[in-house]
Amino acid sequence: MKLLVGLGNAGDQYRNNRHNIGFMAADAIHREYGFGPWKSKHAGLLAEGQIGGERVLLLKPQTMMNLSGSSVQQVAQFYKIAPIDVTVLYDELDLAPGKVRVKIGGGNGGHNGLRSIDPQLGVDYRRVRLGIGHPGAKEMVIHHVLGDFAKSDQLWLAPLLDAIAKHAGLLVTGDDNGFMNKIALATKPDAEPAEKPAPKAQSHIRQAREPKPQVAVPETGPMAAMLKKLFKGD
């Protein structure tokens, strides 16, 4: 059995926050694979389903973000799930919007959700970092993280969530590189056209008004002699 955890803050006021992109990813997976209904258990919302024939639990801790570890530990202990079979999806300030990185183990990077999980579960679980971008100044971080996604963010957010759901099976089988490649391809901006469009046709009047390029007149040689005779009338 595998456990996929999406991190966020419970409550309608936080629903569309950047900090809740982990919840959004869990909801997208839930829809994609037709998981059973969310049930309130172990200080979280828990749903069960299958991905690629593997039994999978989805968890959205309903504690505040900085207490997420309690819910994750309870589920892992009750269902006897080893840390290596736990995958946590969460927001990452230090990744550009829409970028995704996956690794097993490592530090918490200052993320309060991971800071809560590590002491209770250990560090050897899979971390899926979902880029939300950095506001550029330290004093703006809290407002940025706890602020809602803008309408313009949907240009990258919707394709990202769809791709995470579609390719979640690669996380379940441990194909982290394959998962990252699929996400990168699915969220890649449209390529620019190979050729520039042809300039619009101009009217004859406008063409006549356009200054004509100056042509260099030869000063020596047969052509120069002929031009002198032509214009001097010789």
Stockholm file with secondary structure:
# STOCKHOLM 1.0

chainA/1-234         MKLLVGLGNAGDQYRNNRHNIGFMAADAIHREYGFGPWKSKHAGLLAEGQIGGERVLLLKPQTMMNLSGSSVQQVAQFYKIAPIDVTVLYDELDLAPGKVRVKIGGGNGGHNGLRSIDPQLGVDYRRVRLGIGHPGAKEMVIHHVLGDFAKSDQLWLAPLLDAIAKHAGLLVTGDDNGFMNKIALATKPDAEPAEKPAPKAQSHIRQAREPKPQVAVPETGPMAAMLKKLFKGD
#=GR chainA/1-234 SS CEEEEECCCCSGGGTTBGGGHHHHHHHHHHHHHTCCCCEEETTEEEEEEEETTEEEEEEEECSCGGGHHHHHHHHHHHTTCCGGGEEEEEEETTSCTTCEEEEESCCCTTCHHHHHHHHHHCSCSEEEEEECCCCSSGGGHHHHHTSBCCGGGHHHHHHHHHHHHHTHHHHHTTCHHHHHHHHHHHTCCCCCCSSCCCCCCCCHHHHHHSCCCCCCCCSSSHHHHHHHHHHHTC
#=GC SS_cons         CEEEEECCCCSGGGTTBGGGHHHHHHHHHHHHHTCCCCEEETTEEEEEEEETTEEEEEEEECSCGGGHHHHHHHHHHHTTCCGGGEEEEEEETTSCTTCEEEEESCCCTTCHHHHHHHHHHCSCSEEEEEECCCCSSGGGHHHHHTSBCCGGGHHHHHHHHHHHHHTHHHHHTTCHHHHHHHHHHHTCCCCCCSSCCCCCCCCHHHHHHSCCCCCCCCSSSHHHHHHHHHHHTC
//
